Amino acid sequence: MKKDIDFSPVTGVKLAIAKKETPTGEEWNVFIINLNLIELNTVLVTSKGYGILDGEKRQTATLRHVIDELGAQSIAKVEPIDPVVFALTNEFWVSYYILDQIFDKKFIFTPGSFDPAHLGLIPEIGLKGILHP
């Protein structure tokens, strides 16, 4: 049962949504950043978007990703993301193991998060975007 699992607080793991300029325009991606001095194992990321768009209730498909191992102080690209969904709330549920302990955190990017005034350089990946601690 979930109530029987001891979920320790998440530290040293961040999620970023960043853009990269390409010859054909902008490419947006979601990245997971491990700032810990130890690797993360069996990283599970579930993503979905939901909210009101053009006066109608909308929800994206739920996507699931597995990263077998994310090294100490490293970064992994989770998925590409279409800027159309920035008008929705974007939720990412991240679970992973360090040794035999499970960690779990929900990262939520609200519709206003992607205002150009909020974009900043994310030093870990060298791109402009939004960093969720």
N, C-alpha and C positions, 0 to 999 in steps of 0.2 A: 504494500500500500504506500502511496505517496507520502502519507502522514508519518510513516515509519522511517523515511529516508532523511538523513541529516544533510541539509543543503547549507554549505558554508557560504559566507558572503563572497561575492566575486570581486577580486581586485586584480589590477594589471591587465585586464582584457577590455578592449574598446572596439566599437564598430564605427566605420566611416563610410559615407557615401560621397564619392569624389568624381570629378569630371576630368577627362583627358582630352585635349584638343587633338583632332586627327585631320588629315587632309579633306575628309568628307564632312566634318563638323565636330560636334561634341559626342563623347562616349562616356556614359555614367556607369559606375560600377560600385558594388558594395564590397567592402574589405573588412576582415577581422584582424585585429592587431593584438599580438601577445607581447606585452611588455615584461612578463615574468621571466625569471632566470631559470625556469624549468619548462619542459615541453608540455603541451596539452594533448591528450589522447581522445580519440573518438569524439570529435567535435561535431555536434549536430546543430544545424541552423534551420529553423523553420521561418518562412517569411510569408506575409500576407498584407494586403492593403484593404482598407475599408473606409467608408464615409459617404458623404453626399457630394455628387458631382452633377452639375447641370440640373439641380433640383431633384435628382433621383438617388435613391440609396444604391450604392455600388460596392462590390466586393471583388477582389482579384482572386485568382486561383491561389491555393496554398502550395508553396514550393518547399521542398525539403532537400537539404544538402548534407553530406557527410565528408569531413576532412579527417582522415585516419590519424594524422599526426601533424601538429603545428609546433614547430621548434621554438625553443627559447628565444625571446626577443625577435620574433619574425612576423611576417604578414602573409595572409592568403586572400586571394580574390574569391568571394563567395558566389556572386552572380552579377550579371549586367542588370541594370534597372532603367526602365523607360521614364523619362521626365514627365510623361502624361500622368503617372501615378503620384507625382509630388503633390497634387491637389487632394490626395487622400491621406489618411493616417497610415503610415507604414510601420508594421510591427515585425520585429525579429526576435525570436526566442532562441537563445543560445544555451546549450548544455555541453559539458565536457568533463573529462576526468583528469585529475592530477594525481598520479600514483593510483590509489584505490578510492579516492574521495571524489564524489560527483559535485559539480558546481553548475549553477543554473541562473540565468538572468534574462529579463525581457528588456529589449531596447525599443523605444517608441520614438519615431520621427513624426511630428505633427505637421499638418499642411503648411503652416507658416515657417517651418524650419528651413525651407529651401529658397527663401527670399534672398536675392543676390547680396543684400547687405549683410547677411549672416555667413556667407561663404568666407572661408579663411584657408590659409595654407596649412596643410596637415603634414608636419615635418617627417613623420614616420614613412609616408609614401611619396612625399614630394609633389602632391597635387592639391588643388583647391577643392574644398568641399565642406561637409558638415561632419564634425566628430562628436560622437556620443560616448561620454565617459562611462 
